[in-house]
């Protein structure tokens, strides 16, 4: 059916605000509407929140629970690279995304990603590169979607300042990465460990930025980010509180995410619908990690 064609649908299941453009009600035993596809569906943003592959910090915590061995900006492990490779293959597969809402894109079977973002943290960039290569996309680094706390050592007193790499480093190591215009020669982070108040404000700002860029579109947008960031991004997007008991310990949250897990949220008009969370069926059980 081409974009200009009209289709007939029953009023059941159709929002009552849709404009009636058929014959009068009294001429029908069951009200029929003639709606153009755009009027039936409108624009719907598909937002995919993807956690990075296993990092060296993840592996240290899983192996011996020694957070003091963490580093501010870890690389991926060998397992992480394999996870990211499988993730890219999955996201590129034309039959990998049959989970559509009733009446929405019923013939769509693939992810068909249109935009790909990552943070300026190494584990996020490396994971995103696998997706970009498999899906034929550019990767855009977003300066506000890094992990809770930023760059820091553990245990940290919140006073040690970490600069992080600057533009020259990223252009040399990741030449295909689209960098923020604000990134200069000095480090991208350049401050002590981030407080929770700063984190919440930054996540709110990131949500607003993504919605301003894509909220009124039919884009399929993937953010390759971090566990705590995904958790708060969902909280902010859907209006969930940070339940106090869920944030009392390390690595505890409202929303649990494995490495390379995929969470999908659809946004249409004023609706925000979680289609699924923490999807990891692209991984064999031996490669499932936190």
N, C-alpha and C positions, 0 to 999 in steps of 0.2 A: 504494500500500500504506500503510495507516495505521500509526501507531506501535505499536499493540498486536498487529498481525498477525505471524505467524511466516513465515519463508522457509526453503526447503530448499536447502542448498549442499553441494557435495562437500567432503570433508575435505581434499582437495588444495587448497593455497592458504590454508587456515584455520590459524591459530595453534593448536598443540596444547594450549594452556592454556584454550581455549574450553571451556565446560562442555558435556558431552554430555547432551542432553535428548531423544534419540530412542530407538528400540528397540535391543536389544543387538546388538553387533557381529556375532555369528554368524548373524544373520538377514539379513545384507546381503552381496552380492558386492562392493559398493563402499560403504564406510562413508558414511552420510548423517547430517548433523546438522541439527537444526531450531533455528535461532537467530533471536532477535529482532534487528531491525536495530541497535539500540543495542549488543547483545552482539557483533555482527559488527564494527561499526565503532568504537564508543566515541567519546569526544570527540577532536576533532582541531583544533588551532589552526592557522590559515593566517596566516602572518606575512609581510607584504610590506614590504621595505626599499626605499624610493624616494629616489633622490638628487634634490636640489633642481634647479631649472632654472638655466640659465646666468646667473651673476652678473657684475657689472662686474669683479670680480677675475679670474674665469675668462677673460673677454674680453681683459683686459690681458696676462695670461700667454700666451694663445694668439697675440696680435698681435705682441708684442715681447719676451716673456720677461723683463719688468722687474718682479720681485717688489717692488721698493722703491715701486712706484706703488700697491700694494694699500692698501685701507682696512679698518679693523677690522670693519665691518658693512655690506657692499655691498648695493646694490639689484639687481634683475634687469635685464638688458638687454632691448631690444625682442625679440631672438631668444628670450630666456628666457621672456618673457611668452607668446609664441606656443607654445613648447614646453610650458609649463604648461597652456595652454588645450587643446592636443591630448591631453596626458596625462589631463586631467580627462574629456574626451569618451571616451577609450579606457576608462578605469576604470569609467565609467558604462554602457558599452555592454553589453547583455544577452548578446551572443555573443562577448565578447572574451577569455574565459578557458576554453578547452576543455582545457587541460593538466591533467588530473586523473590521479592515481595509479590503477593498476588496482584495481578493487573499491571505490574511494572516490568518492563523489559523481559517479557516471558520467553523471548527467543534468544536472549543473550546468555552465552555460556562461558565466556572468558572474562577475565578481569578488565582487559582493555584500558590499562592505565594511561592517563594523559599527562600527568605531572608527578614528579618525584622529588621529594625534599629530604635532606638529611641535616644533622647537626654538624658542628665543626669538630666533633670528637672523632678520633680515629676509628673506633669500632663502628660508629654509625656510617662514616664515609665508606669504609671497606665493604660493609654489608650492602650499601646502596649501589656500589659499583657492580656487584654481581647482578642486581636487578636491572640496572641500566643496560648492561651488556646483553642480557637475555631478552629484554623488552624493547630495545632500541630507543631508549629515552636519554635525555640529558638529566644530570643531577644538579639540583640547586641547593646550596648550603644556606640554611636559615639561621641567623644569629641568636634566635630566642628559643630554640627547641632542644637545648642541651639538657643533660641529666641534672636532677636536683643536687644542689651543692656546688656545681661547677667543677673546677679543677682543684683538687685538694688531696693531701695525704691523710692517712688514718692511723691512729687517732689524731684528730686535728683540733686546734684550739680556736679556729676561726680567724686567726690573725696573720697566718703565713700567706703571702701574696704569690700567686702563680700567674705568670703572663700568658703562657700558651704560645703556640707558633703564630707568626704573622703571614702576610700575603705571599712573601717570597717563598716560604716553606710550602704553602699549599700549591702555589703555581708550579713548583718544582716536582713535588711528589704526586700531586693529583691534577695534572694539567687540564683535564676535561671537566673539572668541577667548576660550576658557576658560583662565583664568590660574591658575598655582599659588597655593595659599593662602599660601605662604611669600614671595611676591613683594610687596615693600613699595614705599615711595616712593623709596627709594634704588635705584641701578642693580642690575640682576639679576646682573651678573658681579662687578665690584668687586675685581679682583685682577690681578697681573701675568700674563704669558703662562704657560699651564699646562705643566708638565713631562710627560715621557712616563710617569713613574711615576704621577702624578696622573691622567693620561688613562686609563691601563689600569684603575686602581681605579674611576674614574667609569663607564667602559663596563661593567665587571663589575656595578656597582651598578644600572645601567640595565637590563641583561639580567635580573637578578634581579627588578627591579620589574615589568617587563613580564610575566615568567613568573608572578609571584605574582598579578597582576591577571587574566591571561587563559590561563594554561597549562593549566587543566583545563576549557577551554571549547570550543565550536564557533565561536568568533569568527573573523572575518576582519579582521585588524588591520594598518593601514598606518602606518608611521613615515616621515614626510618629513624626511629628515636629510641627512647630508653624507658625502662620499666616504671620508675617512679613518675617520670614525665607523662607517660601514657595514662597512668592512674589518675593524675590530677587533671589532665586534659579532658578525660571523660567526665570527671566530677564537675568541672567547669562548664563543659558543653551541655550537660544534661541537668545541671543544678543539684548535684548530690553533695552532701556535706562530708567532710573528712571525719568519719566516725572515730571518736577519740580512742576507743579501745583498739581500733584497727591500725593505729599509727604509734602505738606505744613501744614497739620494738623495732629491731633492724629488719629491713626488707619485708615489711608488713604493710598492707594497703587494702583499699576497697576492691581492687581489680588485680588479679594475679596474671602474670604474663611470662610464658616460657621464651627462651631465645628463639628468634625468628617467627614468633607467633604473629598471626594476623587478626586484627579486630576490625570489623566493618560497622560504620554508622552512616545511615542514609539521611540526608537533609532535604526536605521538600517544603517550601513555604515556611510555615512556623513549626513543622513537625521535625522531630529528631528521633530516629528509630534505630536501635541496636539490632542488627541482623545476626551477628554472632561475635563472640569474643574468644581470644586465646586459641585460635585455630592453628593446629600444628600437624595436620594429617599429611603434609608434605615430607615429614621426617619419619624415618624408622625409629623404633623405640630406643635403640642403642644410641641415637643421636639427640635424644630429648634432654635438654639441660635447662637449668635456671641461670 
